[in-house]
């Protein structure tokens, strides 16, 4: 009996968007209008690349970015939830699938000592260049019309499950915890024994309810959460069964 927990990161593990949090490092803690207005839908990663160039041009170094990123707050109840999962790793495999980047997630999880809770993190690759600028790349290429150009979470989840099956690992249940519009695509492949846990009041919850109203509901169960304590209560019941 093993369960797979799939977490989004921004507005799920942490209570903010890590990509917009970094703007606290910018001069006057804001971006120039021209840069802010340069975002095109579906091309967030390229936009963040330009933000990192702007920060680099303004002399913002790695240590300052790291100090800023490690002050990002965890979502209510999340510290207890991750502690609980960490104590029960024999029952839970745990992955992150996120549109943030490897540098930010690594800094945040290591600072709070939660990096060992997660078996794998799937997110856009980031690194500091020889000149000290942070650079970011699209996670992969895909042909899903529903998802942003850099990341289809359904493809990530499907490939992870296939790889686990090859290793002889299959899951009693998949629990998908997220908040955003790009979390709907992976939720659509969950089966009736699985569960989607959308955050209350966020886009994923709204999209799932819209599907139910359109009489094409998702196949899996749905349990809305507002604090990670709700998720922990569910997992405690799950492992009692």
KOLZAVO-847394 format. One record per residue (C-alpha): residue number from 1; residue in three letters; x negated, y, z. Coordinates in Angstrom, 3 decimals. Example, Ala and Ser with C-alpha at 12.3 -4.5 7.8 and 13.67 -1.06 7.14 Angstrom:
! KOLZAVO-847394
{site 1,'ala',{-12.300,-4.500,7.800}};
{site 2,'ser',{-13.670,-1.060,7.140}};
END
This chain:
! KOLZAVO-847394
{site 1,'unk',{0.000,0.000,0.000}};
{site 2,'unk',{-1.676,3.154,-1.185}};
{site 3,'unk',{-0.196,6.562,-1.964}};
{site 4,'unk',{-1.508,9.183,-4.357}};
{site 5,'unk',{-1.180,12.811,-3.279}};
{site 6,'unk',{-1.575,15.332,-6.087}};
{site 7,'unk',{-2.021,18.954,-5.002}};
{site 8,'unk',{-1.956,22.164,-6.949}};
{site 9,'unk',{-4.292,24.722,-5.316}};
{site 10,'unk',{-3.163,28.365,-5.643}};
{site 11,'unk',{0.025,29.128,-3.651}};
{site 12,'unk',{0.012,25.474,-2.531}};
{site 13,'unk',{-3.186,24.642,-0.620}};
{site 14,'unk',{-4.047,28.326,-0.229}};
{site 15,'unk',{-1.322,30.934,0.177}};
{site 16,'unk',{-2.627,33.241,-2.563}};
{site 17,'unk',{-3.926,33.104,-6.122}};
{site 18,'unk',{-7.696,32.579,-5.822}};
{site 19,'unk',{-8.275,34.252,-9.202}};
{site 20,'unk',{-6.550,37.481,-8.148}};
{site 21,'unk',{-8.104,37.342,-4.635}};
{site 22,'unk',{-11.594,37.804,-6.149}};
{site 23,'unk',{-10.502,41.312,-7.258}};
{site 24,'unk',{-11.093,42.351,-3.605}};
{site 25,'unk',{-14.796,42.375,-4.615}};
{site 26,'unk',{-14.233,44.898,-7.420}};
{site 27,'unk',{-14.943,48.618,-6.983}};
{site 28,'unk',{-11.938,50.097,-5.104}};
{site 29,'unk',{-10.561,46.512,-5.014}};
{site 30,'unk',{-8.914,46.916,-8.406}};
{site 31,'unk',{-9.546,46.314,-12.097}};
{site 32,'unk',{-9.483,48.995,-14.814}};
{site 33,'unk',{-6.145,49.127,-16.683}};
{site 34,'unk',{-7.713,48.116,-20.002}};
{site 35,'unk',{-9.058,44.907,-18.468}};
{site 36,'unk',{-5.876,44.195,-16.529}};
{site 37,'unk',{-3.768,44.598,-19.676}};
{site 38,'unk',{-6.042,42.371,-21.782}};
{site 39,'unk',{-4.400,39.126,-20.543}};
{site 40,'unk',{-2.528,37.125,-23.200}};
{site 41,'unk',{-0.011,34.428,-22.112}};
{site 42,'unk',{-1.592,30.952,-22.107}};
{site 43,'unk',{-5.145,32.387,-22.126}};
{site 44,'unk',{-5.771,32.990,-18.406}};
{site 45,'unk',{-9.235,31.401,-18.346}};
{site 46,'unk',{-10.576,33.733,-21.054}};
{site 47,'unk',{-9.088,36.664,-19.127}};
{site 48,'unk',{-10.861,35.538,-15.922}};
{site 49,'unk',{-14.096,35.282,-17.924}};
{site 50,'unk',{-13.751,39.012,-18.677}};
{site 51,'unk',{-13.004,39.755,-15.000}};
{site 52,'unk',{-16.215,37.944,-13.979}};
{site 53,'unk',{-18.222,39.948,-16.548}};
{site 54,'unk',{-16.778,43.157,-15.062}};
{site 55,'unk',{-17.738,42.052,-11.520}};
{site 56,'unk',{-21.237,41.115,-12.719}};
{site 57,'unk',{-21.637,44.452,-14.519}};
{site 58,'unk',{-20.772,46.152,-11.228}};
{site 59,'unk',{-23.510,44.277,-9.383}};
{site 60,'unk',{-21.198,41.925,-7.461}};
{site 61,'unk',{-23.398,38.977,-6.446}};
{site 62,'unk',{-22.622,35.348,-5.600}};
{site 63,'unk',{-22.917,35.777,-1.808}};
{site 64,'unk',{-20.406,38.647,-1.774}};
{site 65,'unk',{-17.958,36.647,-3.897}};
{site 66,'unk',{-18.349,33.650,-1.605}};
{site 67,'unk',{-17.744,35.755,1.524}};
{site 68,'unk',{-14.567,37.159,-0.038}};
{site 69,'unk',{-13.237,33.815,-1.267}};
{site 70,'unk',{-13.686,32.068,2.068}};
{site 71,'unk',{-11.322,34.582,3.727}};
{site 72,'unk',{-8.374,33.424,1.605}};
{site 73,'unk',{-5.641,32.100,3.929}};
{site 74,'unk',{-4.386,28.516,3.806}};
{site 75,'unk',{-0.635,28.070,3.384}};
{site 76,'unk',{1.328,27.683,6.668}};
{site 77,'unk',{0.801,24.197,8.128}};
{site 78,'unk',{-1.782,23.239,5.466}};
{site 79,'unk',{-4.751,22.990,7.860}};
{site 80,'unk',{-2.826,20.441,9.981}};
{site 81,'unk',{-1.637,18.565,6.889}};
{site 82,'unk',{-5.151,18.228,5.428}};
{site 83,'unk',{-6.439,17.144,8.859}};
{site 84,'unk',{-3.729,14.450,8.978}};
{site 85,'unk',{-4.554,13.213,5.460}};
{site 86,'unk',{-8.274,13.162,6.367}};
{site 87,'unk',{-7.507,10.900,9.349}};
{site 88,'unk',{-5.482,8.519,7.141}};
{site 89,'unk',{-7.697,8.276,4.059}};
{site 90,'unk',{-7.273,4.497,3.919}};
{site 91,'unk',{-3.613,5.105,2.960}};
{site 92,'unk',{-3.967,8.180,0.774}};
{site 93,'unk',{-5.919,8.978,-2.349}};
{site 94,'unk',{-5.832,12.717,-2.776}};
{site 95,'unk',{-6.645,14.879,-5.814}};
{site 96,'unk',{-6.378,18.548,-6.791}};
{site 97,'unk',{-5.265,19.580,-10.289}};
{site 98,'unk',{-5.620,23.337,-10.547}};
{site 99,'unk',{-5.966,26.248,-12.930}};
{site 100,'unk',{-8.499,27.904,-10.569}};
{site 101,'unk',{-12.176,26.926,-10.967}};
{site 102,'unk',{-14.766,24.573,-9.497}};
{site 103,'unk',{-16.790,27.302,-7.734}};
{site 104,'unk',{-13.841,28.881,-5.878}};
{site 105,'unk',{-12.269,25.572,-4.813}};
{site 106,'unk',{-15.615,24.152,-3.696}};
{site 107,'unk',{-16.427,27.240,-1.593}};
{site 108,'unk',{-12.994,27.308,0.057}};
{site 109,'unk',{-12.793,23.577,0.841}};
{site 110,'unk',{-16.377,23.346,2.118}};
{site 111,'unk',{-16.041,26.444,4.332}};
{site 112,'unk',{-13.025,24.817,6.040}};
{site 113,'unk',{-14.636,21.331,5.969}};
{site 114,'unk',{-11.826,19.836,3.849}};
{site 115,'unk',{-13.898,18.774,0.816}};
{site 116,'unk',{-13.953,15.128,2.008}};
{site 117,'unk',{-10.133,14.983,2.088}};
{site 118,'unk',{-10.019,15.138,-1.726}};
{site 119,'unk',{-11.309,12.312,-3.909}};
{site 120,'unk',{-11.463,14.414,-7.062}};
{site 121,'unk',{-10.857,18.011,-8.121}};
{site 122,'unk',{-9.751,18.663,-11.700}};
{site 123,'unk',{-10.102,22.347,-12.557}};
{site 124,'unk',{-11.869,24.753,-14.937}};
{site 125,'unk',{-15.644,24.423,-14.715}};
{site 126,'unk',{-17.418,27.500,-13.397}};
{site 127,'unk',{-21.090,28.257,-12.711}};
{site 128,'unk',{-23.418,31.192,-12.176}};
{site 129,'unk',{-25.606,32.113,-15.144}};
{site 130,'unk',{-29.335,32.842,-14.858}};
{site 131,'unk',{-28.423,36.543,-14.712}};
{site 132,'unk',{-26.124,35.953,-11.718}};
{site 133,'unk',{-22.815,36.291,-13.583}};
{site 134,'unk',{-20.018,33.820,-12.838}};
{site 135,'unk',{-18.859,32.055,-16.012}};
{site 136,'unk',{-15.800,29.828,-16.485}};
{site 137,'unk',{-14.789,27.332,-19.189}};
{site 138,'unk',{-11.485,25.748,-20.179}};
{site 139,'unk',{-11.016,22.395,-18.411}};
{site 140,'unk',{-10.232,20.501,-21.622}};
{site 141,'unk',{-8.517,20.679,-25.001}};
{site 142,'unk',{-5.009,19.227,-25.369}};
{site 143,'unk',{-2.057,19.344,-27.739}};
{site 144,'unk',{0.775,19.950,-25.246}};
{site 145,'unk',{2.922,22.854,-26.445}};
{site 146,'unk',{4.300,23.468,-22.922}};
{site 147,'unk',{0.997,24.131,-21.143}};
{site 148,'unk',{-1.637,26.889,-21.141}};
{site 149,'unk',{-4.440,26.367,-23.658}};
{site 150,'unk',{-7.052,25.356,-21.052}};
{site 151,'unk',{-5.183,22.777,-18.966}};
{site 152,'unk',{-2.335,20.279,-19.303}};
{site 153,'unk',{-1.813,18.790,-15.849}};
{site 154,'unk',{0.220,15.894,-17.283}};
{site 155,'unk',{-2.778,14.819,-19.377}};
{site 156,'unk',{-5.060,15.028,-16.314}};
{site 157,'unk',{-2.693,12.970,-14.154}};
{site 158,'unk',{-2.092,10.372,-16.859}};
{site 159,'unk',{-5.834,9.919,-17.510}};
{site 160,'unk',{-6.534,9.645,-13.764}};
{site 161,'unk',{-3.823,6.979,-13.308}};
{site 162,'unk',{-5.103,5.015,-16.332}};
{site 163,'unk',{-8.659,5.111,-14.980}};
{site 164,'unk',{-7.453,3.956,-11.545}};
{site 165,'unk',{-5.537,1.052,-13.130}};
{site 166,'unk',{-8.716,-0.035,-14.920}};
{site 167,'unk',{-10.357,-0.130,-11.475}};
{site 168,'unk',{-7.455,-2.211,-10.180}};
{site 169,'unk',{-5.865,0.614,-8.173}};
{site 170,'unk',{-2.125,1.213,-8.482}};
{site 171,'unk',{0.001,3.370,-6.192}};
{site 172,'unk',{3.154,2.561,-4.225}};
{site 173,'unk',{4.196,6.174,-4.696}};
{site 174,'unk',{2.878,9.398,-6.202}};
{site 175,'unk',{3.619,12.575,-4.236}};
{site 176,'unk',{3.178,15.727,-6.352}};
{site 177,'unk',{2.867,18.975,-4.366}};
{site 178,'unk',{2.903,22.230,-6.306}};
{site 179,'unk',{4.565,25.543,-6.982}};
{site 180,'unk',{3.955,26.784,-10.516}};
{site 181,'unk',{5.498,26.493,-13.967}};
{site 182,'unk',{2.498,24.437,-15.145}};
{site 183,'unk',{3.305,21.795,-12.474}};
{site 184,'unk',{6.528,20.815,-14.277}};
{site 185,'unk',{4.725,18.997,-17.108}};
{site 186,'unk',{3.079,16.377,-14.806}};
{site 187,'unk',{6.278,16.064,-12.700}};
{site 188,'unk',{8.088,14.948,-15.880}};
{site 189,'unk',{6.057,11.696,-15.985}};
{site 190,'unk',{6.792,10.728,-12.370}};
{site 191,'unk',{8.975,7.627,-11.939}};
{site 192,'unk',{12.014,7.109,-9.715}};
{site 193,'unk',{9.904,5.817,-6.789}};
{site 194,'unk',{7.718,8.944,-6.890}};
{site 195,'unk',{8.456,12.334,-5.365}};
{site 196,'unk',{7.969,15.912,-6.503}};
{site 197,'unk',{7.546,18.466,-3.719}};
{site 198,'unk',{8.028,21.972,-5.124}};
{site 199,'unk',{7.382,24.969,-2.875}};
{site 200,'unk',{10.584,26.787,-1.923}};
{site 201,'unk',{11.304,29.944,-3.896}};
{site 202,'unk',{8.532,29.383,-6.484}};
{site 203,'unk',{8.717,28.674,-10.219}};
{site 204,'unk',{8.473,24.866,-10.037}};
{site 205,'unk',{11.526,24.639,-7.751}};
{site 206,'unk',{13.495,26.944,-10.082}};
{site 207,'unk',{12.536,24.935,-13.189}};
{site 208,'unk',{13.471,21.608,-11.558}};
{site 209,'unk',{16.892,22.983,-10.486}};
{site 210,'unk',{17.467,24.387,-13.984}};
{site 211,'unk',{16.862,20.905,-15.448}};
{site 212,'unk',{19.400,19.433,-12.999}};
{site 213,'unk',{21.943,22.117,-14.037}};
{site 214,'unk',{21.275,21.282,-17.698}};
{site 215,'unk',{22.080,17.647,-16.835}};
{site 216,'unk',{18.571,16.448,-17.695}};
{site 217,'unk',{17.147,16.086,-14.163}};
{site 218,'unk',{13.641,14.781,-13.433}};
{site 219,'unk',{13.477,11.024,-12.820}};
{site 220,'unk',{11.638,11.242,-9.485}};
{site 221,'unk',{13.038,12.337,-6.108}};
{site 222,'unk',{12.651,15.999,-5.204}};
{site 223,'unk',{11.951,17.419,-1.747}};
{site 224,'unk',{11.471,21.164,-1.382}};
{site 225,'unk',{8.956,22.447,1.199}};
{site 226,'unk',{8.392,25.856,2.732}};
{site 227,'unk',{5.607,24.929,5.180}};
{site 228,'unk',{3.070,22.115,4.829}};
{site 229,'unk',{4.576,20.787,8.095}};
{site 230,'unk',{7.538,19.635,5.927}};
{site 231,'unk',{5.101,17.658,3.752}};
{site 232,'unk',{3.406,16.148,6.827}};
{site 233,'unk',{6.780,15.024,8.278}};
{site 234,'unk',{7.563,13.282,4.982}};
{site 235,'unk',{4.161,11.531,4.862}};
{site 236,'unk',{4.501,10.370,8.480}};
{site 237,'unk',{7.861,8.751,7.632}};
{site 238,'unk',{6.358,7.243,4.483}};
{site 239,'unk',{3.558,5.433,6.295}};
{site 240,'unk',{5.954,4.110,8.961}};
{site 241,'unk',{7.977,2.205,6.338}};
END
